[in-house]
Amino acid sequence: MIMKNIVDIDPEKITNFWNATIGERFPLREQLWNQNTVTDPNILPQASFAVLDEDKLIGILVSKKYQEQHQNLYMPTETGWIQCLLVDRERRGEGIGTRLLSLAEKTFQELKLKDIKIGRDPQHYFPGIPFEDKESIRFFENKGYEKDSIEIDLYKRVKDQSLYELNHHESYFRLLSSHDHDSLLQFLQVSFPGRWHYEAARYFAQGGSGREILGLFVNGEMKGFCRLHDLDSPFIAANLYWSPLLEGKSGGIGPLGVDRSVRGQNLGLDIVKAAANELIKRGMDHIIIDWTQLEQFYGKMGFRPWKRYQSMSKRLHF
């Protein structure tokens, strides 16, 4: 067996290995691999590996640390992420995963990071370990990782569905344009600093025009937002990562947030309904909501659990 840097492996080879391992549940496209791993500036090449046996790929691990330099984007700088760890089904139990994880953790220690999270990285694939992968969960528990929250993806078939009825007039909501760039980022910096602010800044940097963001306006002032995506978006959004599993056209909703000053008025539910209506008008057959704990909230609109994940983390000690 030999070990190589993950960035030196042909993306097609990675994609074929991934899909042979978990593709029936999480089908990977080469475009998605390039987007989330190869071109992500937060990847740690020195802690991201591929294991080969006579040129056959039998294991991969990708590590990340936030490394971008942006003002006012409050992303964690003392966290390490394991974006993915996969081992060939026929080669498990040989210590390959243990070796890969040990090398990644050694780098995190050398960088004096405070904790490690499984998934949840910038440009992530998963918000945790797929809940049905009990063996993987036990593997990380045995390595000192603790269970955190359970996250879910939700799904609803909306083909031929009528539009949702809103509690508030539809004039409260409109799709943004490039002219709303500064207003949105200012709103998020104040009301939702951190990941959502970062992802919005990245959205515009990746060529977003605003058609993927619905704004909530009260008396002309932005008071909320909701992301919505389809396959015409300038990148593959997180809620559409696994859409190849579904026949027809898929759209995605989330994240969303409403300013504290206007909560308690059903505006949060309304902005989701308005976003769903926009996707229905665009001809979507399905809508997916990813990485949430709000099963009851979205259940009011008929969304039901599709995938579950066990988030896990580990504190580092020096």
C-alpha positions as CSV (number, residue, x, y, z in Angstrom):
1,M,0.0,0.0,0.0
2,I,1.1,3.5,-0.7
3,M,-0.2,6.9,0.5
4,K,-0.6,10.0,-1.7
5,N,-1.9,13.5,-1.2
6,I,-5.6,13.6,-2.1
7,V,-5.0,16.5,-4.5
8,D,-2.8,14.3,-6.6
9,I,-5.6,11.8,-7.3
10,D,-7.6,12.0,-10.5
11,P,-11.1,13.3,-9.6
12,E,-12.7,10.6,-11.7
13,K,-10.9,8.0,-9.7
14,I,-12.2,9.5,-6.5
15,T,-15.7,9.7,-7.8
16,N,-15.7,6.1,-8.9
17,F,-14.3,5.0,-5.5
18,W,-16.9,7.1,-3.6
19,N,-19.8,5.8,-5.6
20,A,-18.7,2.2,-5.3
21,T,-18.6,2.7,-1.5
22,I,-21.6,4.8,-0.6
23,G,-23.0,6.0,-4.0
24,E,-26.3,4.2,-3.6
25,R,-27.1,6.6,-0.8
26,F,-24.9,9.6,-1.5
27,P,-24.1,9.7,-5.2
28,L,-21.0,11.9,-5.9
29,R,-20.6,13.9,-9.1
30,E,-17.1,14.9,-10.2
31,Q,-18.3,18.5,-10.3
32,L,-19.3,18.3,-6.7
33,W,-15.9,16.8,-5.7
34,N,-14.0,19.6,-7.5
35,Q,-16.3,22.2,-5.9
36,N,-16.3,21.0,-2.3
37,T,-12.8,19.6,-2.1
38,V,-10.3,20.3,-4.9
39,T,-10.9,24.0,-5.1
40,D,-11.9,24.8,-1.5
41,P,-9.2,27.1,-0.1
42,N,-9.8,25.6,3.4
43,I,-8.5,22.1,2.6
44,L,-5.4,21.0,4.4
45,P,-3.4,19.1,1.8
46,Q,-0.8,18.0,4.4
47,A,-3.6,16.2,6.3
48,S,-5.7,14.9,3.3
49,F,-4.7,11.5,2.0
50,A,-5.5,8.7,-0.5
51,V,-4.4,5.1,0.1
52,L,-3.8,2.9,-2.9
53,D,-3.0,-0.8,-3.3
54,E,-1.4,-1.5,-6.7
55,D,-3.1,1.6,-8.1
56,K,-6.5,0.7,-6.7
57,L,-7.9,3.3,-4.4
58,I,-8.9,1.8,-1.1
59,G,-9.2,4.8,1.3
60,I,-9.5,8.6,1.5
61,L,-9.6,11.2,4.1
62,V,-10.0,15.0,3.6
63,S,-9.2,17.5,6.4
64,K,-9.9,21.2,6.5
65,K,-9.2,24.3,8.6
66,Y,-10.7,27.7,7.9
67,Q,-7.9,29.6,6.1
68,E,-9.7,32.3,4.1
69,Q,-8.9,36.0,4.8
70,H,-12.1,38.0,4.9
71,Q,-13.0,40.9,7.2
72,N,-16.1,40.6,9.4
73,L,-16.7,36.9,8.6
74,Y,-16.6,35.2,11.9
75,M,-15.8,31.6,11.1
76,P,-14.0,29.3,13.6
77,T,-10.3,29.4,13.2
78,E,-9.4,26.9,15.9
79,T,-11.5,24.0,14.6
80,G,-10.4,21.2,12.4
81,W,-12.8,19.3,10.2
82,I,-12.8,15.8,8.8
83,Q,-14.7,16.3,5.6
84,C,-14.9,12.7,4.7
85,L,-13.3,9.4,5.6
86,L,-14.0,6.4,3.4
87,V,-12.5,2.9,3.3
88,D,-13.1,0.2,0.7
89,R,-15.8,-2.1,2.0
90,E,-13.6,-5.2,1.5
91,R,-10.6,-3.6,3.2
92,R,-12.2,-2.5,6.5
93,G,-10.8,-3.9,9.7
94,E,-7.2,-3.6,8.4
95,G,-6.4,-0.3,10.3
96,I,-6.6,1.9,7.2
97,G,-9.2,4.3,8.7
98,T,-7.3,4.4,12.0
99,R,-4.0,5.3,10.3
100,L,-5.7,8.0,8.2
101,L,-7.4,9.6,11.2
102,S,-4.3,9.4,13.3
103,L,-2.3,11.3,10.7
104,A,-5.0,14.0,10.4
105,E,-5.2,14.4,14.1
106,K,-1.5,14.8,14.4
107,T,-1.6,17.7,12.0
108,F,-4.5,19.3,13.9
109,Q,-2.4,19.0,17.1
110,E,0.6,20.6,15.4
111,L,-1.6,23.5,14.3
112,K,-2.8,23.8,18.0
113,L,-6.5,23.5,17.1
114,K,-8.9,23.1,19.9
115,D,-11.5,20.7,18.5
116,I,-12.3,18.4,15.6
117,K,-15.7,18.0,14.0
118,I,-16.8,15.3,11.7
119,G,-18.4,17.0,8.7
120,R,-19.9,20.5,9.0
121,D,-16.9,22.0,7.3
122,P,-17.1,24.9,4.8
123,Q,-18.3,23.3,1.5
124,H,-19.2,20.2,3.5
125,Y,-20.7,17.0,2.2
126,F,-22.3,15.9,5.5
127,P,-23.4,17.6,8.8
128,G,-22.4,14.4,10.6
129,I,-22.1,10.6,10.1
130,P,-25.1,9.1,8.3
131,F,-27.2,7.8,11.1
132,E,-27.5,4.3,9.7
133,D,-23.7,3.8,9.7
134,K,-23.5,2.5,13.2
135,E,-20.1,0.9,12.6
136,S,-18.7,4.3,11.6
137,I,-20.2,6.0,14.7
138,R,-18.7,3.3,16.9
139,F,-15.3,3.8,15.2
140,F,-15.2,7.4,16.0
141,E,-16.5,6.8,19.6
142,N,-13.6,4.4,20.1
143,K,-11.3,7.2,18.9
144,G,-12.6,9.6,21.6
145,Y,-15.3,11.4,19.6
146,E,-18.5,12.3,21.3
147,K,-22.0,12.3,19.9
148,D,-23.6,15.8,19.5
149,S,-26.9,16.6,17.9
150,I,-28.8,14.6,15.3
151,E,-29.3,16.6,12.1
152,I,-31.8,15.7,9.4
153,D,-32.6,16.3,5.7
154,L,-36.2,16.7,4.8
155,Y,-38.0,16.1,1.5
156,K,-41.4,16.7,-0.2
157,R,-42.7,15.9,-3.6
158,V,-44.3,19.1,-5.0
159,K,-45.0,18.0,-8.6
160,D,-48.5,19.3,-9.5
161,Q,-49.0,20.9,-6.1
162,S,-50.8,24.2,-5.8
163,L,-49.1,27.2,-4.3
164,Y,-48.9,27.6,-0.5
165,E,-51.2,30.2,1.0
166,L,-49.3,32.9,2.9
167,N,-50.4,34.6,6.1
168,H,-48.9,37.9,5.0
169,H,-49.1,39.7,1.6
170,E,-46.7,38.4,-0.9
171,S,-45.3,42.0,-1.2
172,Y,-43.3,41.2,2.0
173,F,-41.1,38.9,0.0
174,R,-39.0,39.3,-3.2
175,L,-36.0,37.7,-4.8
176,L,-32.8,39.7,-4.4
177,S,-30.7,41.1,-7.1
178,S,-27.0,42.1,-7.3
179,H,-28.1,45.5,-6.0
180,D,-29.0,43.9,-2.7
181,H,-25.5,42.5,-2.1
182,D,-24.4,45.1,0.5
183,S,-27.8,45.2,2.3
184,L,-27.9,41.4,2.7
185,L,-24.4,41.1,4.0
186,Q,-25.0,44.0,6.4
187,F,-28.2,42.3,7.7
188,L,-26.4,39.0,8.1
189,Q,-23.4,40.5,9.9
190,V,-25.7,42.0,12.5
191,S,-28.5,39.4,12.8
192,F,-26.7,36.1,11.8
193,P,-22.9,36.5,12.0
194,G,-20.9,33.4,11.3
195,R,-21.5,30.6,8.8
196,W,-24.7,32.1,7.1
197,H,-22.9,35.4,6.6
198,Y,-19.8,33.6,5.2
199,E,-21.9,31.5,2.8
200,A,-23.7,34.6,1.5
201,A,-20.5,36.3,0.8
202,R,-19.2,33.2,-0.9
203,Y,-22.4,33.0,-2.9
204,F,-21.8,36.4,-4.5
205,A,-18.2,35.6,-5.0
206,Q,-19.2,32.5,-7.0
207,G,-21.3,34.5,-9.4
208,G,-24.6,34.5,-7.6
209,S,-27.1,37.1,-9.0
210,G,-29.6,37.1,-6.1
211,R,-32.1,34.7,-7.7
212,E,-31.2,32.1,-5.0
213,I,-32.1,34.4,-2.1
214,L,-35.6,35.5,-1.1
215,G,-35.7,38.6,1.1
216,L,-38.2,39.5,3.8
217,F,-38.8,43.3,3.8
218,V,-40.9,45.1,6.5
219,N,-41.5,48.8,5.8
220,G,-38.8,48.6,3.2
221,E,-36.1,47.2,5.5
222,M,-34.6,43.8,5.2
223,K,-35.7,41.6,8.1
224,G,-35.1,38.1,6.9
225,F,-33.8,35.8,4.2
226,C,-34.3,32.4,2.8
227,R,-32.0,30.6,0.4
228,L,-33.5,28.6,-2.5
229,H,-31.6,26.7,-5.2
230,D,-32.2,24.7,-8.3
231,L,-29.8,23.1,-10.8
232,D,-29.5,26.4,-12.7
233,S,-27.7,27.9,-9.7
234,P,-24.1,28.8,-10.2
235,F,-22.9,25.9,-8.0
236,I,-24.3,22.8,-6.5
237,A,-26.0,23.8,-3.3
238,A,-25.9,21.6,-0.2
239,N,-29.6,20.8,-0.4
240,L,-29.1,19.4,-3.9
241,Y,-26.0,17.3,-3.2
242,W,-28.0,14.0,-3.3
243,S,-30.7,15.1,-5.7
244,P,-29.6,12.5,-8.4
245,L,-31.4,10.0,-6.2
246,L,-34.7,11.6,-7.3
247,E,-36.3,11.5,-10.7
248,G,-37.3,14.9,-12.2
249,K,-36.3,18.4,-11.2
250,S,-35.2,19.1,-7.6
251,G,-35.0,22.4,-5.7
252,G,-33.6,23.1,-2.3
253,I,-34.6,25.5,0.5
254,G,-32.4,26.8,3.4
255,P,-30.9,28.2,5.4
256,L,-33.3,30.9,6.5
257,G,-33.4,33.4,9.3
258,V,-35.8,36.1,10.5
259,D,-34.7,39.1,12.6
260,R,-35.7,38.9,16.3
261,S,-37.6,42.1,16.0
262,V,-40.3,40.5,13.8
263,R,-40.5,37.0,15.1
264,G,-43.7,35.5,16.4
265,Q,-45.7,36.7,13.4
266,N,-45.5,33.6,11.2
267,L,-43.0,35.4,8.9
268,G,-40.5,32.5,9.2
269,L,-43.1,30.0,8.0
270,D,-44.3,32.4,5.3
271,I,-40.8,33.0,3.9
272,V,-40.4,29.2,3.5
273,K,-43.8,29.0,1.8
274,A,-42.8,31.9,-0.5
275,A,-39.5,30.2,-1.4
276,A,-41.4,26.9,-2.0
277,N,-43.9,28.7,-4.2
278,E,-41.0,30.2,-6.3
279,L,-39.5,26.7,-6.8
280,I,-42.9,25.3,-7.7
281,K,-43.3,28.1,-10.3
282,R,-39.9,27.1,-11.7
283,G,-41.3,23.6,-12.3
284,M,-39.6,21.6,-9.5
285,D,-40.9,18.1,-8.8
286,H,-39.2,17.8,-5.4
287,I,-37.9,20.1,-2.7
288,I,-35.2,19.2,-0.2
289,I,-34.3,20.9,3.0
290,D,-30.9,20.0,4.4
291,W,-29.1,20.0,7.8
292,T,-31.8,21.0,10.2
293,Q,-33.3,20.0,13.5
294,L,-36.7,21.7,12.8
295,E,-38.6,18.7,11.8
296,Q,-41.9,19.9,13.4
297,F,-41.6,23.4,11.9
298,Y,-41.1,22.2,8.3
299,G,-43.6,19.4,9.0
300,K,-46.4,22.1,8.9
301,M,-45.7,22.3,5.2
302,G,-45.7,18.6,4.7
303,F,-41.9,18.0,4.7
304,R,-40.8,14.6,6.1
305,P,-37.4,13.2,7.1
306,W,-35.3,11.9,4.3
307,K,-31.8,11.4,5.8
308,R,-30.4,11.6,9.3
309,Y,-26.9,12.3,10.6
310,Q,-25.1,11.9,13.9
311,S,-22.9,14.9,14.5
312,M,-19.7,14.1,16.4
313,S,-16.7,16.1,17.8
314,K,-13.6,15.7,19.8
315,R,-11.8,18.2,22.1
316,L,-8.0,18.4,21.6
317,H,-5.7,18.7,24.7
318,F,-2.2,19.8,24.7
